Amino acid sequence: MPPLPEWPTRANLGGMQVPAQFQYEKATSVEHALELLGRYGSESRLVAGGHSLIPMMKLRLAQPEALIDINDLDELARISVEEDTLVVGAMVRHADLLDSAIAGEHFPIFHDAERMIADPVVRNRGTVGGSLCQADPSEDLSAAFAAVRAEAVIQGPRGRRTTPVREFFTGPYQTVVEPDELLLQLRVPIRSSASAYEKVERRAGDWAVAAVGAALRLEGDQLAEVGIGLTALGAPQFHAPEAEQFLTGGPATPERFAEAGRIAAQHCNPLADQRGPVDYKRHLAATLTARALGKALSRWRGRNHQEA
């Protein structure tokens, strides 16, 4: 992955902190939002929480001709279970996912990750869909949804389509969502599994130096299914397929978890930056992978012991 450009600051932009002029539209339904996207085309941007978009507009990194406000699309702000699938609407706020008993019961990885995302102000306004569509290389929920093999439901003028989250990201700040399309929801099949998320950050609420999500399912003493999501580590599509393949079909032991961590570290491509050098980040990839897998395994054993 090539180095990302240096993020502009007020100093190197001559103090510019005012967005360029834009048209404002407020969508009243999904169909209305799609109509507005079709009207303004690629020069429009959707806005929900706005915690990523608005700062970019102030720095003139984003200069959309139109902002389409989708905050009134309540149909996209629900968390539910439909036919053994957890459904998380794209407009669900981070705080709502953190407070959701249904999400926490089936996928504690989401609660783990949400507790470490920014601060209460951001969690109260920022949305799940906005985070995934921003596709920041250090974004937490991308790794969490990749670990549990979620699917993204997208709608546009050509109809509705579903794509695995592991195929959702096409590069830093890029996704498969076209300019005239809208992310509707994330769907996660509910199966017997356990999950966890581990993160190292410089200070509470900061972007990750490195973070790992893990999900696993056992049949007897063997790992029948394993998911490992990585963030801030340059992992393609936010996951570690080589480490997953190594673990699947074998026993769940600390030694094998440690080896899976080494494999994950070997196949990711972190960048040296102000958060640390490459070797340090690879060390974190290995350590956090083993730690997240161990935590998920403890939850699996604890839950199955209670059920027994």
Buried (B, 14 or more C-beta within 10 A) or exposed (E): EEEEEEEEEEEEEEEEEEBEEBBEBBBEEBEBBBBBBEEBEEEBBBBBBBBBBBBBBBBBEBEBBBBBBBBBBEEBBEBEEEEEBBBBBBBBBBBBBBBBEBBBEBBBBBBBBBBBBBEEEBBEBBBBBBBBBBBBBBBBBBBBBBBBBBBBBBBBEEEEEEBEBBEBBEEEBEBBBEEBBBBBBBBBBBBBBBBBBBBBBEEEBBBBBBBBBBBBBBEEEEBBBBBBBBBBBBBBBBBBBBBBEBBBEBEBBEEBBBBBBBBBBEBBEBBEBEBBEBEBBBBBBBBBBBBBBBBBBEBBEEBEEEEE
